[in-house]
């Protein structure tokens, strides 16, 4: 049975938390199949809040470790979806 995982990351203050978040994502880049990021409020202004959506690959145990590392960062919120085929 194959499992597919989508992880959503809400960064509440990009100025404070983006560097820490990026460090964790870079260390775990082998688990990231695709990544989308959003932070625009309008065409002329960037928001301090940002959102990243990840499609993960690898094993559920590795996903759990990534989530623990991200949850250790104050100022972010995680949401996830897991699909089984």
N, CA, C and O atoms as a GROMACS GRO file, in nm:
protein
  340
    1UNK      N    1   0.084  -0.117   0.000
    1UNK     CA    2   0.000   0.000   0.000
    1UNK      C    3   0.090   0.124   0.000
    1UNK      O    4   0.177   0.138   0.086
    2UNK      N    5   0.068   0.213  -0.094
    2UNK     CA    6   0.146   0.337  -0.103
    2UNK      C    7   0.080   0.447  -0.021
    2UNK      O    8  -0.043   0.457  -0.016
    3UNK      N    9   0.164   0.529   0.042
    3UNK     CA   10   0.115   0.645   0.117
    3UNK      C   11   0.173   0.771   0.056
    3UNK      O   12   0.289   0.775   0.014
    4UNK      N   13   0.090   0.874   0.052
    4UNK     CA   14   0.130   1.004  -0.001
    4UNK      C   15   0.099   1.109   0.105
    4UNK      O   16  -0.007   1.105   0.167
    5UNK      N   17   0.191   1.202   0.125
    5UNK     CA   18   0.173   1.302   0.231
    5UNK      C   19   0.192   1.442   0.177
    5UNK      O   20   0.287   1.470   0.103
    6UNK      N   21   0.099   1.530   0.213
    6UNK     CA   22   0.107   1.674   0.186
    6UNK      C   23   0.119   1.743   0.321
    6UNK      O   24   0.039   1.719   0.412
    7UNK      N   25   0.219   1.830   0.334
    7UNK     CA   26   0.242   1.902   0.460
    7UNK      C   27   0.229   2.051   0.434
    7UNK      O   28   0.296   2.106   0.347
    8UNK      N   29   0.143   2.117   0.510
    8UNK     CA   30   0.126   2.261   0.501
    8UNK      C   31   0.194   2.328   0.620
    8UNK      O   32   0.177   2.286   0.734
    9UNK      N   33   0.270   2.434   0.591
    9UNK     CA   34   0.341   2.507   0.695
    9UNK      C   35   0.297   2.653   0.690
    9UNK      O   36   0.312   2.719   0.588
   10UNK      N   37   0.242   2.703   0.799
   10UNK     CA   38   0.208   2.844   0.811
   10UNK      C   39   0.316   2.910   0.894
   10UNK      O   40   0.337   2.874   1.010
   11UNK      N   41   0.384   3.007   0.835
   11UNK     CA   42   0.488   3.082   0.906
   11UNK      C   43   0.425   3.214   0.947
   11UNK      O   44   0.392   3.296   0.861
   12UNK      N   45   0.408   3.234   1.075
   12UNK     CA   46   0.334   3.350   1.124
   12UNK      C   47   0.412   3.480   1.111
   12UNK      O   48   0.353   3.587   1.098
   13UNK      N   49   0.546   3.472   1.116
   13UNK     CA   50   0.629   3.591   1.097
   13UNK      C   51   0.754   3.550   1.018
   13UNK      O   52   0.851   3.500   1.076
   14UNK      N   53   0.751   3.572   0.887
   14UNK     CA   54   0.860   3.528   0.800
   14UNK      C   55   0.993   3.591   0.838
   14UNK      O   56   1.097   3.527   0.824
   15UNK      N   57   0.992   3.714   0.886
   15UNK     CA   58   1.116   3.781   0.922
   15UNK      C   59   1.186   3.707   1.036
   15UNK      O   60   1.309   3.696   1.036
   16UNK      N   61   1.109   3.656   1.131
   16UNK     CA   62   1.166   3.585   1.246
   16UNK      C   63   1.191   3.437   1.218
   16UNK      O   64   1.293   3.383   1.262
   17UNK      N   65   1.102   3.372   1.148
   17UNK     CA   66   1.102   3.226   1.142
   17UNK      C   67   1.146   3.165   1.009
   17UNK      O   68   1.172   3.044   1.004
   18UNK      N   69   1.155   3.242   0.903
   18UNK     CA   70   1.185   3.184   0.771
   18UNK      C   71   1.323   3.120   0.768
   18UNK      O   72   1.339   3.014   0.708
   19UNK      N   73   1.421   3.181   0.830
   19UNK     CA   74   1.556   3.125   0.829
   19UNK      C   75   1.564   2.990   0.898
   19UNK      O   76   1.627   2.897   0.847
   20UNK      N   77   1.499   2.979   1.014
   20UNK     CA   78   1.497   2.853   1.088
   20UNK      C   79   1.423   2.745   1.009
   20UNK      O   80   1.466   2.630   1.002
   21UNK      N   81   1.311   2.785   0.949
   21UNK     CA   82   1.231   2.691   0.870
   21UNK      C   83   1.311   2.643   0.751
   21UNK      O   84   1.313   2.523   0.722
   22UNK      N   85   1.377   2.734   0.681
   22UNK     CA   86   1.455   2.698   0.564
   22UNK      C   87   1.569   2.604   0.601
   22UNK      O   88   1.601   2.513   0.525
   23UNK      N   89   1.630   2.624   0.716
   23UNK     CA   90   1.739   2.537   0.761
   23UNK      C   91   1.690   2.393   0.778
   23UNK      O   92   1.757   2.299   0.735
   24UNK      N   93   1.573   2.376   0.839
   24UNK     CA   94   1.515   2.242   0.857
   24UNK      C   95   1.480   2.181   0.722
   24UNK      O   96   1.507   2.064   0.698
   25UNK      N   97   1.420   2.260   0.632
   25UNK     CA   98   1.382   2.207   0.501
   25UNK      C   99   1.504   2.168   0.419
   25UNK      O  100   1.502   2.065   0.350
   26UNK      N  101   1.610   2.246   0.426
   26UNK     CA  102   1.733   2.214   0.354
   26UNK      C  103   1.794   2.084   0.407
   26UNK      O  104   1.840   2.001   0.329
   27UNK      N  105   1.795   2.067   0.538
   27UNK     CA  106   1.851   1.945   0.597
   27UNK      C  107   1.770   1.821   0.560
   27UNK      O  108   1.821   1.710   0.563
   28UNK      N  109   1.643   1.841   0.526
   28UNK     CA  110   1.554   1.729   0.491
   28UNK      C  111   1.511   1.732   0.346
   28UNK      O  112   1.405   1.679   0.311
   29UNK      N  113   1.592   1.792   0.259
   29UNK     CA  114   1.550   1.808   0.119
   29UNK      C  115   1.530   1.675   0.048
   29UNK      O  116   1.459   1.669  -0.052
   30UNK      N  117   1.589   1.568   0.098
   30UNK     CA  118   1.570   1.436   0.037
   30UNK      C  119   1.426   1.385   0.054
   30UNK      O  120   1.387   1.288  -0.012
   31UNK      N  121   1.348   1.448   0.142
   31UNK     CA  122   1.209   1.407   0.165
   31UNK      C  123   1.110   1.490   0.085
   31UNK      O  124   0.990   1.459   0.083
   32UNK      N  125   1.156   1.596   0.019
   32UNK     CA  126   1.066   1.690  -0.048
   32UNK      C  127   1.061   1.661  -0.197
   32UNK      O  128   1.160   1.677  -0.269
   33UNK      N  129   0.943   1.617  -0.244
   33UNK     CA  130   0.924   1.591  -0.386
   33UNK      C  131   0.890   1.720  -0.460
   33UNK      O  132   0.937   1.743  -0.572
   34UNK      N  133   0.807   1.804  -0.399
   34UNK     CA  134   0.774   1.934  -0.457
   34UNK      C  135   0.739   2.032  -0.346
   34UNK      O  136   0.699   1.993  -0.236
   35UNK      N  137   0.754   2.161  -0.379
   35UNK     CA  138   0.734   2.266  -0.278
   35UNK      C  139   0.674   2.389  -0.346
   35UNK      O  140   0.716   2.430  -0.454
   36UNK      N  141   0.573   2.448  -0.279
   36UNK     CA  142   0.514   2.574  -0.324
   36UNK      C  143   0.511   2.669  -0.205
   36UNK      O  144   0.481   2.628  -0.093
   37UNK      N  145   0.542   2.796  -0.229
   37UNK     CA  146   0.540   2.894  -0.123
   37UNK      C  147   0.458   3.016  -0.162
   37UNK      O  148   0.456   3.055  -0.279
   38UNK      N  149   0.390   3.075  -0.065
   38UNK     CA  150   0.303   3.190  -0.087
   38UNK      C  151   0.329   3.294   0.021
   38UNK      O  152   0.338   3.261   0.139
   39UNK      N  153   0.343   3.422  -0.020
   39UNK     CA  154   0.357   3.528   0.080
   39UNK      C  155   0.310   3.663   0.030
   39UNK      O  156   0.320   3.762   0.103
   40UNK      N  157   0.260   3.671  -0.089
   40UNK     CA  158   0.216   3.799  -0.143
   40UNK      C  159   0.079   3.838  -0.090
   40UNK      O  160  -0.014   3.757  -0.090
   41UNK      N  161   0.067   3.962  -0.045
   41UNK     CA  162  -0.062   4.017  -0.007
   41UNK      C  163  -0.125   4.083  -0.128
   41UNK      O  164  -0.244   4.068  -0.155
   42UNK      N  165  -0.044   4.156  -0.200
   42UNK     CA  166  -0.087   4.222  -0.323
   42UNK      C  167   0.033   4.224  -0.418
   42UNK      O  168   0.139   4.172  -0.384
   43UNK      N  169   0.016   4.283  -0.535
   43UNK     CA  170   0.126   4.287  -0.631
   43UNK      C  171   0.238   4.379  -0.585
   43UNK      O  172   0.349   4.372  -0.639
   44UNK      N  173   0.213   4.466  -0.488
   44UNK     CA  174   0.316   4.560  -0.444
   44UNK      C  175   0.363   4.538  -0.300
   44UNK      O  176   0.456   4.605  -0.256
   45UNK      N  177   0.302   4.444  -0.227
   45UNK     CA  178   0.335   4.426  -0.086
   45UNK      C  179   0.350   4.278  -0.053
   45UNK      O  180   0.266   4.196  -0.091
   46UNK      N  181   0.457   4.244   0.018
   46UNK     CA  182   0.475   4.109   0.070
   46UNK      C  183   0.426   4.104   0.215
   46UNK      O  184   0.444   4.200   0.290
   47UNK      N  185   0.365   3.995   0.252
   47UNK     CA  186   0.314   3.977   0.386
   47UNK      C  187   0.424   3.924   0.478
   47UNK      O  188   0.516   3.856   0.432
   48UNK      N  189   0.414   3.954   0.605
   48UNK     CA  190   0.506   3.893   0.703
   48UNK      C  191   0.468   3.748   0.727
   48UNK      O  192   0.550   3.670   0.776
   49UNK      N  193   0.345   3.711   0.692
   49UNK     CA  194   0.300   3.574   0.706
   49UNK      C  195   0.326   3.501   0.575
   49UNK      O  196   0.313   3.560   0.467
   50UNK      N  197   0.361   3.374   0.583
   50UNK     CA  198   0.384   3.296   0.462
   50UNK      C  199   0.333   3.154   0.479
   50UNK      O  200   0.308   3.108   0.590
   51UNK      N  201   0.317   3.086   0.367
   51UNK     CA  202   0.270   2.949   0.368
   51UNK      C  203   0.353   2.868   0.270
   51UNK      O  204   0.382   2.912   0.159
   52UNK      N  205   0.390   2.749   0.312
   52UNK     CA  206   0.463   2.655   0.228
   52UNK      C  207   0.383   2.526   0.223
   52UNK      O  208   0.336   2.477   0.326
   53UNK      N  209   0.368   2.471   0.103
   53UNK     CA  210   0.303   2.341   0.087
   53UNK      C  211   0.407   2.245   0.030
   53UNK      O  212   0.470   2.273  -0.072
   54UNK      N  213   0.424   2.131   0.098
   54UNK     CA  214   0.522   2.031   0.056
   54UNK      C  215   0.453   1.901   0.019
   54UNK      O  216   0.360   1.858   0.087
   55UNK      N  217   0.499   1.840  -0.088
   55UNK     CA  218   0.463   1.702  -0.120
   55UNK      C  219   0.584   1.620  -0.076
   55UNK      O  220   0.694   1.640  -0.126
   56UNK      N  221   0.563   1.528   0.017
   56UNK     CA  222   0.674   1.453   0.073
   56UNK      C  223   0.691   1.318   0.007
   56UNK      O  224   0.595   1.258  -0.043
   57UNK      N  225   0.815   1.270   0.007
   57UNK     CA  226   0.848   1.134  -0.035
   57UNK      C  227   0.924   1.072   0.080
   57UNK      O  228   0.954   1.140   0.178
   58UNK      N  229   0.956   0.945   0.071
   58UNK     CA  230   1.025   0.877   0.181
   58UNK      C  231   0.928   0.796   0.263
   58UNK      O  232   0.823   0.754   0.214
   59UNK      N  233   0.963   0.773   0.388
   59UNK     CA  234   0.882   0.685   0.473
   59UNK      C  235   0.808   0.766   0.580
   59UNK      O  236   0.849   0.877   0.615
   60UNK      N  237   0.699   0.710   0.632
   60UNK     CA  238   0.626   0.778   0.740
   60UNK      C  239   0.713   0.811   0.861
   60UNK      O  240   0.690   0.913   0.926
   61UNK      N  241   0.810   0.728   0.893
   61UNK     CA  242   0.899   0.757   1.005
   61UNK      C  243   0.982   0.882   0.979
   61UNK      O  244   1.004   0.962   1.070
   62UNK      N  245   1.028   0.899   0.855
   62UNK     CA  246   1.104   1.018   0.819
   62UNK      C  247   1.014   1.142   0.823
   62UNK      O  248   1.059   1.249   0.864
   63UNK      N  249   0.890   1.128   0.782
   63UNK     CA  250   0.795   1.239   0.784
   63UNK      C  251   0.774   1.286   0.928
   63UNK      O  252   0.769   1.406   0.955
   64UNK      N  253   0.762   1.190   1.018
   64UNK     CA  254   0.741   1.224   1.160
   64UNK      C  255   0.859   1.303   1.215
   64UNK      O  256   0.840   1.399   1.290
   65UNK      N  257   0.980   1.263   1.179
   65UNK     CA  258   1.099   1.334   1.226
   65UNK      C  259   1.102   1.477   1.172
   65UNK      O  260   1.136   1.570   1.244
   66UNK      N  261   1.066   1.494   1.045
   66UNK     CA  262   1.059   1.628   0.985
   66UNK      C  263   0.957   1.713   1.058
   66UNK      O  264   0.984   1.829   1.091
   67UNK      N  265   0.840   1.657   1.085
   67UNK     CA  266   0.736   1.732   1.156
   67UNK      C  267   0.782   1.771   1.297
   67UNK      O  268   0.752   1.882   1.342
   68UNK      N  269   0.853   1.684   1.366
   68UNK     CA  270   0.904   1.717   1.500
   68UNK      C  271   1.002   1.833   1.493
   68UNK      O  272   0.998   1.923   1.577
   69UNK      N  273   1.090   1.832   1.392
   69UNK     CA  274   1.186   1.940   1.378
   69UNK      C  275   1.115   2.073   1.348
   69UNK      O  276   1.152   2.177   1.403
   70UNK      N  277   1.014   2.068   1.263
   70UNK     CA  278   0.940   2.190   1.230
   70UNK      C  279   0.857   2.238   1.349
   70UNK      O  280   0.850   2.359   1.374
   71UNK      N  281   0.796   2.146   1.422
   71UNK     CA  282   0.716   2.185   1.539
   71UNK      C  283   0.800   2.248   1.649
   71UNK      O  284   0.747   2.318   1.734
   72UNK      N  285   0.930   2.222   1.647
   72UNK     CA  286   1.019   2.282   1.747
   72UNK      C  287   1.044   2.430   1.721
   72UNK      O  288   1.097   2.501   1.807
   73UNK      N  289   1.006   2.478   1.604
   73UNK     CA  290   1.023   2.619   1.568
   73UNK      C  291   0.901   2.695   1.617
   73UNK      O  292   0.788   2.667   1.575
   74UNK      N  293   0.923   2.791   1.704
   74UNK     CA  294   0.812   2.873   1.754
   74UNK      C  295   0.764   2.964   1.641
   74UNK      O  296   0.845   3.017   1.565
   75UNK      N  297   0.634   2.981   1.629
   75UNK     CA  298   0.580   3.073   1.530
   75UNK      C  299   0.541   3.009   1.399
   75UNK      O  300   0.514   3.080   1.301
   76UNK      N  301   0.537   2.875   1.394
   76UNK     CA  302   0.483   2.810   1.275
   76UNK      C  303   0.375   2.712   1.316
   76UNK      O  304   0.372   2.664   1.429
   77UNK      N  305   0.288   2.682   1.222
   77UNK     CA  306   0.179   2.587   1.243
   77UNK      C  307   0.182   2.486   1.129
   77UNK      O  308   0.202   2.524   1.014
   78UNK      N  309   0.163   2.359   1.161
   78UNK     CA  310   0.163   2.254   1.060
   78UNK      C  311   0.024   2.194   1.044
   78UNK      O  312  -0.050   2.180   1.141
   79UNK      N  313  -0.010   2.161   0.922
   79UNK     CA  314  -0.130   2.084   0.890
   79UNK      C  315  -0.088   1.979   0.788
   79UNK      O  316   0.004   2.002   0.709
   80UNK      N  317  -0.152   1.863   0.790
   80UNK     CA  318  -0.112   1.762   0.693
   80UNK      C  319  -0.228   1.680   0.643
   80UNK      O  320  -0.333   1.670   0.706
   81UNK      N  321  -0.204   1.620   0.528
   81UNK     CA  322  -0.298   1.528   0.466
   81UNK      C  323  -0.218   1.404   0.426
   81UNK      O  324  -0.108   1.414   0.372
   82UNK      N  325  -0.274   1.287   0.455
   82UNK     CA  326  -0.211   1.161   0.414
   82UNK      C  327  -0.313   1.084   0.331
   82UNK      O  328  -0.429   1.069   0.369
   83UNK      N  329  -0.266   1.036   0.218
   83UNK     CA  330  -0.351   0.958   0.127
   83UNK      C  331  -0.292   0.820   0.112
   83UNK      O  332  -0.170   0.804   0.109
   84UNK      N  333  -0.376   0.720   0.104
   84UNK     CA  334  -0.334   0.583   0.084
   84UNK      C  335  -0.394   0.531  -0.046
   84UNK      O  336  -0.513   0.546  -0.072
   85UNK      N  337  -0.308   0.469  -0.126
   85UNK     CA  338  -0.355   0.416  -0.255
   85UNK      C  339  -0.329   0.267  -0.260
   85UNK      O  340  -0.361   0.202  -0.360
   0.00000   0.00000   0.00000
